[in-house]
């Protein structure tokens, strides 16, 4: 595999994976917001927000690893 093909593959894989991580991040934020609005006393929203930020951190680790 030449250098040009390799860089195109990395760029393509990043473009394909980015929306998936963005979707999971926004889903976690949305669920956490709903839990915060309706069940604020149970504090379940912390788990949703933590999961959302873990998805974001995982995306950045993969992004750094591909470069």
PyMOL commands that set and color helices and strands:
alter all, ss='L'
color gray80, all
select helices_A, chain A and resi 3-38+45-66
alter helices_A, ss='H'
color red, helices_A
deselect
rebuild
show_as cartoon
